[in-house]
Amino acid sequence: MTPLKFPAKLPALLKTLVLALGLTGLIAWPMAVVAQEQPAPGPETVVATVGGEPITEADLAYIAEDIGAELNNIPPDQIRAVLLAQAIDLKLMAQAGTTAGLENDPLYKTRLEYLTDRALRRAFTQTAISDTITPEEIQAEYDKQVAAIPNEDEVHARHILVTTEDDAKAIKAELDAGADFVTLAKEKSIEPNAAQSGGDLGYFKAAMMVKPFADAAFAMEVGQVSEPIQTQFGWHIIKLEDRRPAAKPTLEQLTPQIGQQLYVTKYRAKFDELRKATPIEIPDQALADGVNTQLGPLQ
């Protein structure tokens, strides 16, 4: 997934709270991962039993929420097994805790209150925030963001890279005399991939190349061969193959990022609304001041 881009004024603690939710409800990825592109079974579908107790597809989705971004480090064909292994571990230890009578332990009851709050927060943010983000909102934000992207060209070029200016001048003379650019690139360029690519750099925008190289390439006409150009890598002879308007990101490409941005904005608004309407008492004034610094002013 695309990294989160928080609004500049979003307080640090609120960023942590938003990240803690995982944003999984927004894009419904846990069940998609669990299903692995096959028809999604229902959340109550039993995938295993431990001591007679079922583990369901919903349990795997909850485990995926807890694992979060760490799933990105697991090979796709192993994700389902990893989630089920985690669920089995959880179930075995929970059953052992019940056998040991820990359901009446004060530490268990305290932690259960916290976990209940966390589950309620996830359920609430799903219905009050994630489910309110519509395709129309995403489309409108996409249109706004794409309109703000400046129009620019990208070029397709080849180059021959050599160590000295004299070598570059000699190659330019051969090219002027009719030598084939691709053949010379394969024979003389010191670029590691030149022998296979014939110096082909594909399409690129100006910002993708060092400035002297980009300045020369973008000032050329299609089919033109440059004079020797020096960069920190050596001396280049450039041939411009093509020029075209650079494509802007598609709606599909930007949807995850836009969805996250809308989620964060709506989360902040809902958080401020609830905070303003709910009495919060912190007897320690220094601690209260620190919390207010973290949460930021009410919008």
C-alpha positions in Angstrom: 0.0 0.0 0.0 0.8 3.7 -0.6 2.4 5.3 2.5 0.1 7.6 4.5 0.4 11.3 3.9 -1.0 13.1 6.9 -2.2 16.7 6.9 0.5 19.0 8.2 -1.6 20.0 11.2 -2.6 16.5 12.3 -1.1 16.1 15.9 1.4 13.4 16.5 -0.8 11.3 18.9 -3.8 11.4 16.5 -1.5 10.1 13.8 -0.6 7.2 16.1 -4.3 6.5 16.8 -5.2 6.5 13.1 -2.3 4.1 12.3 -3.3 1.9 15.2 -6.7 1.4 13.5 -4.7 0.1 10.5 -7.2 1.6 8.0 -8.1 -1.9 7.3 -11.8 -1.2 7.2 -11.3 1.4 4.5 -10.0 -1.0 1.8 -11.2 -4.3 3.3 -7.9 -5.9 2.6 -7.8 -8.6 5.4 -10.5 -10.7 3.9 -9.1 -10.1 0.4 -5.8 -11.4 1.5 -7.3 -14.3 3.3 -9.3 -15.2 0.2 -6.3 -15.0 -2.0 -8.3 -14.0 -5.1 -10.7 -16.9 -4.8 -14.4 -16.5 -4.2 -14.6 -15.0 -0.7 -16.1 -17.4 1.9 -18.4 -16.0 4.5 -16.9 -14.7 7.8 -18.4 -17.7 9.7 -16.8 -20.3 7.5 -14.8 -22.6 9.7 -11.2 -23.2 8.6 -10.0 -25.3 11.6 -11.0 -26.4 15.0 -8.8 -26.4 18.1 -10.0 -28.5 21.1 -13.4 -28.5 19.5 -13.6 -24.7 19.1 -13.9 -23.3 15.6 -11.5 -20.8 13.9 -13.4 -18.9 11.2 -12.5 -16.7 8.3 -13.5 -13.7 10.5 -10.8 -14.8 13.0 -8.2 -14.8 10.2 -9.3 -11.3 9.2 -8.8 -10.1 12.8 -5.4 -11.7 12.9 -4.5 -9.9 9.7 -5.6 -6.6 11.2 -3.3 -7.1 14.2 -0.4 -8.1 12.0 -0.9 -5.1 9.7 1.9 -4.1 7.4 4.0 -7.0 8.5 2.0 -9.1 6.1 3.9 -7.3 3.3 7.0 -9.3 4.3 5.3 -12.7 3.9 5.2 -14.4 0.5 1.6 -14.3 -0.8 1.3 -18.1 -1.0 2.2 -18.4 2.7 -0.1 -15.6 4.1 -3.1 -17.9 4.8 -1.0 -20.5 6.6 0.7 -17.7 8.7 -2.7 -16.3 9.7 -4.1 -19.7 10.6 -0.9 -20.6 12.6 -1.3 -17.3 14.5 -5.0 -18.1 15.2 -4.1 -21.6 16.4 -1.5 -20.2 18.7 -4.0 -17.7 20.1 -6.7 -20.3 20.6 -4.4 -22.8 22.3 -3.1 -20.2 24.8 -6.6 -18.9 25.4 -7.9 -22.3 26.1 -5.0 -22.9 28.5 -5.8 -19.6 30.3 -9.4 -20.8 30.7 -8.3 -24.1 32.1 -6.1 -22.3 34.6 -9.0 -20.2 35.8 -7.6 -16.9 34.6 -11.0 -15.6 33.5 -11.4 -14.3 37.1 -7.9 -12.8 37.2 -7.9 -9.0 37.8 -5.2 -8.5 35.1 -7.4 -10.4 32.6 -10.4 -8.3 33.4 -8.5 -5.1 33.0 -7.1 -6.1 29.7 -10.5 -7.3 28.5 -11.9 -3.8 29.1 -9.1 -2.4 26.9 -9.6 -5.0 24.2 -13.4 -4.3 24.3 -12.8 -0.6 23.8 -10.4 -1.3 20.9 -12.9 -3.6 19.2 -15.7 -1.0 19.6 -13.4 1.7 18.2 -12.7 -0.5 15.1 -16.4 -1.2 14.7 -17.3 2.5 15.1 -14.7 3.8 12.7 -15.7 1.3 10.2 -19.4 2.4 10.2 -18.9 6.1 11.0 -15.8 6.8 8.8 -14.7 4.1 6.4 -18.2 3.3 5.2 -19.0 6.9 4.5 -16.2 7.3 2.0 -17.9 7.1 -1.4 -16.6 6.5 -4.9 -17.9 10.0 -5.8 -15.7 11.6 -3.0 -12.7 9.7 -4.3 -13.4 10.7 -7.8 -13.8 14.4 -6.9 -10.5 14.4 -4.9 -8.8 12.6 -7.7 -9.9 15.2 -10.2 -8.6 17.9 -7.9 -5.3 16.3 -7.4 -4.7 15.5 -11.0 -5.7 19.0 -12.1 -3.0 20.3 -9.8 -0.2 18.2 -11.4 1.6 20.3 -14.0 1.6 19.1 -17.6 5.1 18.0 -18.6 6.8 16.0 -21.3 8.8 12.8 -21.0 11.4 11.7 -23.5 12.8 8.4 -24.8 16.6 8.5 -25.2 19.6 6.4 -25.7 23.1 7.3 -24.6 26.7 6.2 -24.9 28.8 6.7 -21.7 32.6 7.0 -21.8 35.3 8.1 -19.4 37.0 11.0 -21.3 35.9 13.9 -23.4 38.3 12.8 -26.2 36.6 9.4 -26.3 33.2 11.1 -26.5 34.4 13.4 -29.4 35.7 10.4 -31.3 32.4 8.6 -31.0 30.5 11.7 -32.0 32.7 11.8 -35.1 31.9 8.2 -36.0 28.2 8.9 -35.6 28.4 12.0 -37.8 30.0 9.8 -40.4 27.1 7.4 -40.4 27.9 4.8 -37.7 24.9 3.1 -36.0 24.2 4.5 -32.5 23.0 1.2 -31.1 26.1 -0.7 -32.4 28.5 1.9 -30.9 26.6 1.9 -27.6 27.0 -1.9 -27.4 30.7 -1.8 -28.3 32.0 1.3 -26.5 29.7 2.4 -23.7 30.9 1.7 -20.1 27.4 1.6 -18.8 26.9 -1.9 -17.3 23.7 -2.7 -19.3 24.8 -1.1 -22.6 25.8 -4.3 -24.3 22.2 -5.6 -23.9 20.2 -2.4 -24.2 22.2 -0.5 -26.8 22.2 2.5 -24.4 18.4 2.5 -24.2 17.1 4.5 -21.2 13.4 4.2 -22.0 11.1 7.1 -21.3 11.9 9.5 -18.4 11.0 12.9 -17.0 13.5 15.6 -16.5 13.6 15.2 -12.7 14.6 11.6 -13.1 18.0 12.4 -14.5 21.0 14.5 -13.3 20.6 18.1 -14.4 23.2 18.4 -17.2 21.9 15.2 -18.8 18.2 16.3 -18.5 18.9 19.8 -19.8 20.5 18.4 -22.9 18.0 15.7 -23.6 15.0 17.9 -23.2 16.5 20.6 -25.4 16.9 18.2 -28.3 14.7 17.4 -31.3 13.6 13.8 -32.0 16.3 12.0 -33.9 19.0 14.5 -32.9 22.4 13.3 -31.5 24.0 15.6 -28.9 27.5 16.9 -28.5 29.5 15.4 -25.6 27.8 16.1 -22.3 29.6 15.8 -19.0 28.0 14.5 -15.7 29.5 13.0 -12.6 29.3 9.7 -14.3 31.5 10.6 -17.3 30.9 11.9 -20.8 27.6 11.1 -22.6 26.5 11.2 -26.2 22.7 11.3 -26.3 20.2 10.4 -29.0 16.6 11.5 -28.6 14.3 8.8 -29.8 10.9 10.2 -28.9 9.0 12.9 -26.9 5.5 12.7 -25.6 3.3 14.2 -22.8 3.9 12.4 -19.5 0.9 10.4 -18.3 -0.7 11.4 -15.1 -1.6 8.9 -12.4 -4.8 7.0 -13.0 -7.8 6.9 -10.6 -6.9 3.3 -9.8 -3.3 4.2 -8.9 -4.4 7.1 -6.6 -7.4 5.5 -5.0 -5.6 3.9 -2.0 -3.8 7.1 -1.2 -6.9 9.3 -1.6 -8.9 6.9 0.5 -6.4 7.2 3.3 -6.4 10.9 3.0 -10.1 11.1 3.2 -10.1 8.7 6.1 -7.7 10.8 8.1 -9.6 14.0 7.5 -12.9 12.4 8.5 -11.3 10.7 11.5 -9.9 14.1 12.7 -13.3 15.7 12.3 -15.1 12.9 14.2 -12.4 12.8 16.9 -12.7 16.6 17.5 -16.5 16.3 17.5 -16.5 13.6 20.2 -13.7 15.3 22.2 -15.6 18.6 22.3 -18.8 16.9 23.4 -17.3 14.6 26.1 -16.0 15.7 29.5 -12.3 14.7 29.9 -10.7 15.1 33.3 -6.9 14.9 33.9 -6.1 15.9 37.5 -2.4 16.3 36.8 -2.1 19.7 35.1 1.3 19.0 33.6 0.1 15.7 32.1 -3.1 17.5 30.9 -0.9 20.1 29.1 1.2 17.4 27.5 -2.0 15.5 26.3 -3.4 18.7 24.9 -0.2 19.3 23.0 -0.4 15.9 21.5 -4.1 16.1 20.5 -3.9 19.6 19.2 -6.5 22.3 19.4 -10.1 21.5 18.6 -11.0 22.4 15.0 
